[in-house]
Amino acid sequence: MSVLQPQSLYSRDLARRRIWVRPPEPPAHLLLASSDAGLYLGRSRLMAVPVYWDFHTLANPHLAVVGMTGSGKSYFIKAFITRAWHQWATPSLILDWAGEYTPWVEQAGGRVVPLARGAGLNVLDCRPEKKEKRKRKNETAPAHPYSHSPFAHTPRFRIEQLVESFKILGGLDGHPRAARILQEVMQESFKRRRLAPDKPLKASLSSSRLPTLRDALILLKKRAKKSKDDEELMLAISTLEFFCPPGADYFSRSGGLRLDDLIGSGVVSVDLSGLPHEAHRSLAGLTILQMLKERMRSSGWSASRSLRLLVVADEAWKIAQDERSDLVAILREGRKYAFGLIVASQNPTDLSKTIFSNAGTLLAFRLSLHEYRESLRQSLQIPQGLSDELERLPVGCALLRLGWDRPDEAAAPFLVRIEGEEPARSFIMRVGDMDIEVEREVLRKRLWRLGLTDPQISQVCDAFERADRTLAADELARLLLGWGLSRSVILSFMRGIGVPEEPLVSLFSRLAARSLGVSPNELVLIEVSDEPKKN
């Protein structure tokens, strides 16, 4: 039988044992403070304390979410907005750059608006929306200088917003004269429709009365005939031509989408993946955000226990980096108007430091690259030990930092395990140096549309599972070719899941070389086209 005996122990040795040191996570009373009204996120990884999220106890209702493909980032966002709708009746508007949310929104009973595949915008439309009826007694009139201001619905104000968007997207930065030329011709296009640039438009105005970007482009080209070799004028023309591609009216559609078409009950996703260029997707996102900003400013403060709207911008890197973006404006003003913003990206350096420093909540899922972890650590002063832990986090675990509203409460980051419904199983297709994530059910649906049988679809899924859910695009293409699918069908399928053109050419070159039994370097010409060449 052992006997306990006292022993001498130096304080430095006792400190190493850390038996009375509080664990590196917030006290339980903070994490449980909103258990009656907050949204359940999961449990702290160390002490398994339930974690609840309530924006009334935080600095603001905005979230910044980062993490590599397959780490649980999208799963968290889906679980979060689902709980916000069921618990608070808070609707969500998703600006979906890659079409990733489309299958989930459809399965969840939400609505998908496929921009460029059936829907379009008139980016010069500045008519006021239908007046919202105030249903709550505690809603007060807004105090923002633009709120209910007629100036917010004048063509001049909308044109200034649009030119600012062109500057953010890179075409007009450092070219003030080209920007001024664009402003002049867009104002002239309104005047030709007998609409004064400084006079507010009426909500009852017919959409056919409004000019479009194409009208402004026509005026620019007429001006160019009289003024040749004007580089600034040619830059203005090329800017509008880029956003008015031949045969497409993405941004010049009379009677295009209005904000009332996008904000409703439940979850609405605007699928931007059909637009042909990143700048096109960014212009659409900025236009919708600008409409949202004006609606937010005119909505007034609500003291209810819920958010009016959650806006999700996932992989919107081109507009999330610029301080002039309306993402930043909504981030700074959203709290007083009960609007929440969720900005997500695989790469922390894609997000402006203003977003990181002002978001009340940060979630960092697994980050494999050292430079991403180091950027996050330096931006947020994360301890080195926690920063290193980000490389080893399992799926569904994240580093969470809550910015409490009370200044006496520390906002130290800690690890949390996200809980909810089982996340959708994702597969990763490797194309050269790229990894493209696709959910299993989305892949099955796309293969079924190709005409594959159930056994063939199961064989593809089994191939992914055997390779630890990561399969080379060459292997998948060989399977599809072996079942008799044509090259054009496979090309369309690969493009549909996000494979760029250049890797497609390399992929079919390798397949052709293997079928001929030669090295790809020995091939003189490999032509990749959608349709067979006609004689």
ZABANU-349017 format. One line per 8 residues: number of its first residue (from 1); their letters; for each residue x, y, z of C-alpha. Coordinates in Angstrom, 2 decimals. Example, Ala and Ser with C-alpha at 12.3 -4.5 7.8 and 13.67 -1.06 7.14 Angstrom:
1> as> 12.30/-4.50/7.80 | 13.67/-1.06/7.14 .
% end
This chain:
1> msvlqpqs> 0.00/0.00/0.00 | 1.50/3.32/-1.06 | 1.76/6.26/1.29 | 1.45/9.92/0.33 | 4.44/11.87/1.52 | 5.11/15.63/1.37 | 8.03/16.71/-0.74 | 9.93/19.90/-1.45 .
9> lysrdlar> 9.14/21.48/-4.82 | 10.40/24.65/-6.41 | 7.77/27.05/-7.77 | 9.28/26.83/-11.27 | 8.74/23.06/-11.28 | 5.18/23.47/-10.04 | 4.46/26.00/-12.79 | 5.50/23.45/-15.43 .
17> rriwvrpp> 2.80/21.06/-14.22 | 0.06/23.71/-14.88 | -2.42/21.89/-12.66 | -4.23/25.08/-11.59 | -3.99/27.03/-14.85 | -7.28/27.80/-16.59 | -7.54/26.04/-19.99 | -6.90/28.25/-23.07 .
25> eppahlll> -10.54/28.92/-23.88 | -13.15/31.42/-22.64 | -14.91/30.72/-19.32 | -18.01/28.54/-19.54 | -20.31/31.36/-18.40 | -19.38/33.37/-21.51 | -19.91/30.49/-23.94 | -23.25/29.56/-22.32 .
33> assdagly> -24.50/33.12/-21.77 | -26.70/33.04/-24.90 | -27.92/29.45/-24.61 | -31.54/30.62/-24.42 | -31.51/32.83/-27.54 | -28.27/32.20/-29.41 | -27.44/29.86/-32.29 | -25.68/26.66/-31.28 .
41> lgrsrlma> -22.30/26.27/-33.02 | -20.75/23.22/-31.36 | -18.50/22.42/-28.40 | -15.12/23.71/-27.34 | -12.54/21.11/-28.26 | -10.72/21.00/-24.90 | -13.47/21.19/-22.26 | -16.46/20.25/-24.48 .
49> vpvywdfh> -18.42/23.33/-23.37 | -21.39/24.17/-25.65 | -20.77/27.34/-27.67 | -23.64/29.66/-28.60 | -23.59/32.66/-30.95 | -25.70/35.76/-30.32 | -24.78/38.98/-32.09 | -26.27/41.06/-29.27 .
57> tlanphla> -23.35/39.98/-27.06 | -20.74/40.53/-29.77 | -19.19/43.61/-31.33 | -21.19/43.03/-34.53 | -23.08/40.27/-36.42 | -20.41/39.70/-39.09 | -18.36/36.52/-39.63 | -15.10/35.91/-41.49 .
65> vvgmtgsg> -14.59/32.23/-42.36 | -11.41/30.78/-43.89 | -10.27/27.24/-44.55 | -8.94/24.93/-47.25 | -11.13/22.80/-49.50 | -12.89/20.02/-47.60 | -12.12/21.41/-44.13 | -15.76/22.11/-43.18 .
73> ksyfikaf> -16.04/25.79/-44.14 | -19.07/25.49/-46.44 | -20.71/22.99/-44.10 | -20.51/25.47/-41.24 | -22.06/28.26/-43.34 | -24.92/26.02/-44.44 | -25.60/24.87/-40.87 | -25.39/28.46/-39.58 .
81> itrawhqw> -27.87/30.02/-42.02 | -30.21/27.02/-41.63 | -30.31/27.49/-37.85 | -30.73/31.26/-38.24 | -33.80/30.68/-40.41 | -35.41/28.04/-38.20 | -34.65/29.77/-34.89 | -34.83/33.48/-35.74 .
89> atpslild> -36.70/33.44/-39.09 | -33.68/35.28/-40.54 | -33.56/34.96/-44.35 | -30.26/34.59/-46.20 | -28.98/35.82/-49.54 | -26.00/33.86/-50.92 | -23.76/35.36/-53.59 | -22.42/32.08/-54.96 .
97> wageytpw> -19.35/32.62/-57.15 | -18.81/28.93/-58.05 | -22.35/27.49/-58.00 | -21.36/25.41/-54.97 | -24.52/26.09/-52.97 | -27.04/25.40/-55.75 | -27.73/21.68/-55.03 | -27.95/22.28/-51.27 .
105> veqaggrv> -30.31/25.28/-51.62 | -32.57/23.27/-53.94 | -32.62/20.32/-51.52 | -33.32/22.66/-48.59 | -36.36/24.13/-50.32 | -34.73/27.49/-51.07 | -34.62/29.38/-54.35 | -31.74/29.56/-56.83 .
113> vplargag> -31.45/32.51/-59.24 | -29.03/31.48/-62.03 | -27.63/34.77/-63.28 | -26.70/34.57/-66.98 | -28.71/31.35/-67.33 | -32.19/32.83/-67.42 | -31.77/35.97/-65.32 | -29.96/39.24/-65.83 .
121> lnvldcrp> -29.43/42.72/-64.41 | -29.75/46.25/-65.66 | -26.92/47.84/-63.69 | -28.28/51.33/-64.47 | -31.62/50.59/-62.82 | -31.90/52.94/-59.82 | -35.65/52.94/-59.23 | -36.65/52.69/-55.57 .
129> ekkekrkr> -37.94/49.34/-54.36 | -41.45/48.84/-53.08 | -41.95/50.52/-49.73 | -41.53/48.14/-46.83 | -44.27/48.11/-44.24 | -42.89/48.40/-40.72 | -44.38/45.55/-38.75 | -42.59/45.97/-35.44 .
137> knetapah> -43.36/48.74/-33.01 | -39.73/49.12/-31.97 | -38.47/49.93/-35.46 | -37.35/53.52/-35.69 | -36.52/55.82/-38.56 | -32.92/55.54/-39.80 | -30.40/58.28/-39.23 | -27.99/57.72/-42.14 .
145> pyshspfa> -27.67/60.82/-44.38 | -28.66/58.83/-47.50 | -31.62/57.10/-45.84 | -34.87/57.99/-47.60 | -32.87/60.64/-49.46 | -34.11/61.18/-53.03 | -30.47/61.47/-54.11 | -30.01/57.73/-53.51 .
153> htprfrie> -32.43/57.02/-56.40 | -31.09/59.48/-58.93 | -29.28/58.28/-62.07 | -26.25/60.39/-61.11 | -25.83/58.53/-57.81 | -26.18/55.12/-59.46 | -23.69/56.09/-62.19 | -21.15/57.15/-59.54 .
161> qlvesfki> -21.58/53.78/-57.83 | -21.11/51.94/-61.12 | -17.95/53.86/-62.06 | -16.56/53.11/-58.59 | -17.21/49.42/-59.28 | -15.24/49.66/-62.53 | -12.35/51.18/-60.56 | -12.44/48.36/-57.99 .
169> lggldghp> -12.34/45.81/-60.80 | -9.14/47.40/-62.09 | -10.07/48.85/-65.47 | -10.30/52.55/-64.57 | -7.92/52.90/-61.63 | -5.53/55.76/-62.39 | -7.60/56.98/-65.37 | -9.80/59.83/-64.07 .
177> raarilqe> -10.57/61.15/-67.55 | -11.81/57.77/-68.80 | -14.00/57.54/-65.69 | -15.36/61.03/-66.38 | -16.12/60.10/-70.01 | -18.09/57.07/-68.83 | -20.07/59.20/-66.39 | -20.89/61.69/-69.14 .
185> vmqesfkr> -22.15/59.13/-71.67 | -24.22/57.25/-69.07 | -25.84/60.50/-67.97 | -26.45/61.33/-71.64 | -28.16/57.95/-72.11 | -30.66/58.92/-69.39 | -31.23/62.34/-70.93 | -32.07/60.73/-74.27 .
193> rrlapdkp> -34.81/58.78/-72.47 | -36.07/62.11/-71.06 | -34.88/61.20/-67.56 | -32.99/63.93/-65.70 | -29.75/62.61/-64.07 | -30.36/64.62/-60.86 | -34.05/63.84/-60.50 | -35.12/60.79/-58.46 .
201> lkaslsss> -36.79/58.04/-60.45 | -40.23/56.80/-59.47 | -40.88/53.21/-58.46 | -43.72/53.07/-61.00 | -41.40/53.92/-63.92 | -41.49/51.20/-66.58 | -38.25/49.24/-66.99 | -38.42/49.82/-70.76 .
209> rlptlrda> -37.87/53.55/-70.15 | -34.46/52.92/-68.57 | -31.24/53.00/-70.60 | -28.69/50.20/-70.43 | -24.92/49.85/-70.75 | -25.38/49.07/-74.45 | -27.01/52.48/-74.96 | -24.00/54.12/-73.32 .
217> lillkkra> -21.65/52.04/-75.48 | -23.38/53.20/-78.66 | -22.94/56.84/-77.60 | -19.26/56.20/-76.84 | -18.61/54.72/-80.27 | -20.29/57.70/-81.93 | -18.00/60.00/-79.95 | -14.98/57.92/-80.99 .
225> kkskddee> -15.69/58.59/-84.70 | -15.24/62.31/-84.06 | -12.20/61.97/-81.80 | -9.67/59.47/-83.10 | -6.54/58.29/-81.26 | -7.96/59.28/-77.87 | -6.54/56.62/-75.52 | -8.78/57.52/-72.58 .
233> lmlaistl> -11.87/57.35/-74.79 | -10.76/53.95/-76.13 | -10.25/52.73/-72.57 | -13.82/53.77/-71.71 | -15.08/51.91/-74.79 | -13.12/48.73/-73.98 | -14.46/48.82/-70.40 | -18.08/48.82/-71.56 .
241> effcppga> -17.40/46.31/-74.36 | -15.95/43.90/-71.78 | -19.17/44.02/-69.75 | -21.40/43.92/-72.85 | -20.11/40.78/-74.63 | -21.68/40.09/-78.05 | -24.91/38.12/-77.81 | -25.19/38.49/-74.01 .
249> dyfsrsgg> -27.15/40.96/-71.92 | -26.02/40.00/-68.43 | -25.90/43.65/-67.34 | -28.07/45.29/-69.99 | -31.30/43.39/-69.61 | -34.39/45.56/-69.57 | -36.59/44.44/-66.71 | -33.77/42.55/-65.00 .
257> lrlddlig> -33.60/41.41/-61.41 | -34.63/43.76/-58.62 | -33.78/43.47/-54.94 | -37.36/42.49/-54.12 | -36.82/39.45/-56.36 | -33.90/38.33/-54.18 | -34.93/39.09/-50.62 | -37.74/36.93/-49.42 .
265> sgvvsvdl> -38.39/34.14/-46.96 | -35.89/31.38/-46.45 | -32.65/31.02/-48.41 | -32.05/32.59/-51.83 | -28.84/31.87/-53.76 | -27.68/33.96/-56.72 | -25.63/31.55/-58.84 | -22.93/33.63/-60.56 .
273> sglpheah> -20.98/30.66/-61.97 | -22.58/31.03/-65.40 | -20.94/34.40/-66.00 | -17.86/34.00/-68.23 | -15.29/36.03/-66.29 | -14.33/36.72/-62.67 | -14.79/40.46/-63.25 | -18.35/39.81/-64.52 .
281> rslaglti> -19.18/37.86/-61.38 | -17.65/40.62/-59.27 | -19.66/43.36/-61.02 | -22.87/41.40/-60.42 | -21.93/40.90/-56.77 | -21.06/44.57/-56.28 | -24.31/45.70/-57.92 | -26.40/43.50/-55.63 .
289> lqmlkerm> -24.39/44.62/-52.59 | -24.92/48.27/-53.53 | -28.67/47.69/-53.73 | -28.53/45.90/-50.38 | -26.57/48.75/-48.81 | -29.21/51.30/-49.78 | -31.99/49.00/-48.57 | -30.09/48.52/-45.31 .
297> rssgwsas> -29.69/52.26/-44.78 | -33.37/52.91/-45.40 | -34.65/50.07/-43.20 | -34.07/51.64/-39.78 | -32.98/49.99/-36.55 | -34.78/46.96/-35.20 | -34.43/46.10/-31.53 | -35.85/42.61/-32.03 .
305> rslrllvv> -33.84/39.52/-31.07 | -33.09/38.50/-34.63 | -31.22/39.64/-37.71 | -33.12/41.03/-40.66 | -30.85/39.42/-43.23 | -27.67/37.34/-43.54 | -25.59/37.99/-46.67 | -23.08/35.29/-47.68 .
313> adeawkia> -20.16/36.11/-50.02 | -18.09/32.96/-50.61 | -14.82/33.16/-52.61 | -15.57/36.79/-53.57 | -11.85/37.55/-53.45 | -11.83/40.28/-56.10 | -14.22/42.51/-54.13 | -13.19/41.33/-50.65 .
321> qdersdlv> -9.66/42.73/-51.00 | -10.57/46.33/-51.83 | -11.33/48.82/-49.05 | -13.76/50.65/-51.38 | -15.94/47.57/-51.79 | -19.51/47.62/-50.51 | -18.66/44.49/-48.54 | -16.62/46.78/-46.28 .
329> ailregrk> -19.42/49.39/-46.13 | -21.96/46.77/-45.01 | -19.41/45.39/-42.55 | -19.01/48.81/-40.92 | -22.69/49.75/-40.79 | -24.54/46.43/-40.60 | -24.85/46.15/-36.82 | -27.11/49.15/-36.31 .
337> yafgliva> -29.40/48.00/-39.11 | -29.44/44.31/-38.01 | -27.80/43.09/-41.23 | -25.21/40.30/-40.93 | -22.40/39.52/-43.37 | -20.55/36.20/-43.82 | -17.37/36.49/-45.92 | -15.61/33.20/-46.69 .
345> sqnptdls> -12.46/32.25/-48.57 | -9.91/29.44/-48.85 | -7.10/31.98/-48.68 | -6.91/34.48/-45.76 | -4.86/36.88/-47.91 | -7.88/37.23/-50.23 | -9.74/39.16/-47.51 | -9.07/42.78/-46.64 .
353> ktifsnag> -7.52/43.38/-43.22 | -10.51/45.62/-42.52 | -12.77/42.58/-42.79 | -10.61/40.61/-40.35 | -10.26/43.46/-37.88 | -13.95/44.43/-37.91 | -15.69/41.05/-38.09 | -17.09/40.17/-34.68 .
361> tllafrls> -16.57/36.45/-35.31 | -13.67/34.63/-36.97 | -13.55/30.93/-37.83 | -10.36/29.47/-39.27 | -10.60/25.84/-40.39 | -7.62/23.80/-41.56 | -4.94/25.78/-43.45 | -2.18/23.63/-44.92 .
369> lheyresl> 0.03/26.39/-46.36 | 2.46/28.02/-43.94 | 2.11/31.46/-45.59 | -1.68/31.41/-45.01 | -1.25/30.48/-41.36 | 1.45/33.10/-40.87 | -0.70/35.81/-42.51 | -3.58/34.96/-40.20 .
377> rqslqipq> -1.34/34.84/-37.14 | 0.17/38.25/-37.82 | -3.16/39.88/-38.69 | -4.95/38.66/-35.56 | -2.08/38.19/-33.10 | -2.84/34.47/-32.76 | -0.42/32.56/-30.49 | 2.16/30.52/-32.39 .
385> glsdeler> 0.94/27.25/-30.87 | -2.63/27.75/-32.09 | -1.36/28.90/-35.49 | 0.62/25.65/-35.87 | -2.47/23.68/-34.81 | -4.32/24.96/-37.88 | -2.26/22.62/-40.06 | -3.47/19.53/-38.18 .
393> lpvgcall> -7.13/20.34/-37.56 | -9.52/17.52/-38.51 | -12.56/18.17/-40.69 | -15.18/20.17/-38.80 | -12.79/21.68/-36.24 | -11.92/25.38/-36.33 | -10.13/28.12/-34.48 | -12.86/30.45/-33.20 .
401> rlgwdrpd> -12.47/34.03/-32.05 | -15.50/35.82/-30.62 | -15.26/39.59/-30.29 | -17.31/40.20/-27.16 | -19.19/43.48/-26.89 | -17.91/44.03/-23.33 | -14.39/45.52/-23.42 | -13.41/43.77/-20.19 .
409> eaaapflv> -13.85/40.34/-21.77 | -10.84/38.97/-23.63 | -11.34/37.87/-27.24 | -8.76/35.07/-27.08 | -9.14/32.47/-29.87 | -9.87/28.83/-28.99 | -10.61/25.56/-30.76 | -14.17/24.42/-31.36 .
417> riegeepa> -15.76/21.36/-32.95 | -18.68/22.38/-35.18 | -21.76/20.22/-34.64 | -24.95/19.82/-36.58 | -26.23/17.70/-39.38 | -23.74/15.34/-41.01 | -21.74/17.28/-43.60 | -22.22/16.38/-47.23 .
425> rsfimrvg> -19.55/13.98/-48.44 | -17.19/15.77/-50.80 | -14.87/14.43/-53.48 | -11.76/16.19/-54.80 | -10.73/15.93/-58.44 | -7.06/16.70/-59.03 | -6.27/18.53/-62.29 | -2.56/19.24/-62.49 .
433> dmdiever> -1.79/21.48/-59.52 | -5.46/22.28/-58.92 | -7.88/20.58/-56.53 | -11.55/20.95/-57.46 | -14.08/20.02/-54.76 | -17.46/18.60/-55.70 | -20.07/17.15/-53.35 | -20.83/13.48/-53.87 .
441> evlrkrlw> -24.53/14.04/-54.56 | -23.74/16.83/-57.01 | -21.33/14.53/-58.86 | -23.88/11.71/-58.94 | -26.52/14.07/-60.34 | -24.18/15.37/-63.06 | -23.16/11.83/-64.05 | -26.79/10.79/-64.20 .
449> rlgltdpq> -27.49/13.69/-66.58 | -24.71/12.34/-68.82 | -26.73/9.14/-69.20 | -24.63/6.88/-66.97 | -26.34/3.94/-65.29 | -26.52/3.50/-61.51 | -23.77/0.81/-61.51 | -21.50/3.10/-63.55 .
457> isqvcdaf> -22.12/6.05/-61.20 | -21.37/3.80/-58.21 | -18.14/2.69/-59.91 | -17.04/6.33/-60.22 | -17.84/7.03/-56.56 | -16.00/3.85/-55.51 | -12.94/5.02/-57.45 | -12.95/8.26/-55.43 .
465> eradrtla> -13.40/6.37/-52.14 | -10.53/3.98/-52.89 | -8.26/6.97/-53.57 | -9.18/8.62/-50.25 | -11.80/10.80/-51.98 | -9.16/12.38/-54.27 | -9.05/11.20/-57.90 | -7.01/12.46/-60.86 .
473> adelarll> -9.08/13.93/-63.69 | -7.25/11.62/-66.13 | -8.64/8.55/-64.34 | -12.18/9.92/-64.40 | -11.91/10.87/-68.08 | -10.63/7.37/-68.96 | -13.63/5.81/-67.20 | -16.05/8.04/-69.12 .
481> lgwglsrs> -14.33/7.38/-72.46 | -14.45/3.64/-71.74 | -18.24/3.84/-71.42 | -18.55/5.42/-74.87 | -19.01/9.07/-73.93 | -17.81/11.47/-76.62 | -14.99/13.93/-76.15 | -17.36/16.92/-76.43 .
489> vilsfmrg> -19.64/15.52/-73.71 | -16.70/14.96/-71.36 | -15.42/18.48/-72.10 | -18.79/19.95/-71.19 | -18.93/17.85/-68.01 | -15.43/18.92/-66.91 | -16.20/22.58/-67.54 | -19.42/22.24/-65.57 .
497> igvpeepl> -17.56/21.24/-62.42 | -15.07/24.09/-62.76 | -12.08/22.77/-64.76 | -10.40/25.67/-66.67 | -9.64/25.43/-70.40 | -5.84/25.11/-70.22 | -5.80/22.02/-67.96 | -8.44/20.45/-70.23 .
505> vslfsrla> -6.11/20.71/-73.22 | -3.29/19.08/-71.24 | -5.62/16.36/-69.97 | -6.78/15.31/-73.47 | -3.21/15.51/-74.77 | -2.14/12.97/-72.16 | -5.09/10.72/-72.94 | -4.37/10.86/-76.69 .
513> arslgvsp> -0.67/10.10/-76.12 | -1.52/7.10/-73.94 | -3.95/5.72/-76.54 | -1.17/6.02/-79.18 | 1.44/4.52/-76.89 | 3.76/7.54/-77.10 | 4.99/10.26/-74.78 | 2.92/13.49/-74.70 .
521> nelvliev> 6.09/15.34/-75.78 | 6.08/13.39/-79.06 | 2.68/14.72/-80.10 | 2.79/17.43/-82.75 | -0.81/18.72/-82.46 | -3.77/17.83/-80.31 | -6.96/19.74/-81.11 | -9.65/19.98/-78.39 .
529> sdepkkn> -13.05/21.18/-79.55 | -16.68/20.82/-78.57 | -17.86/19.60/-81.95 | -16.28/17.46/-84.72 | -14.61/19.50/-87.43 | -16.78/19.75/-90.56 | -15.28/19.01/-93.96 .
% end
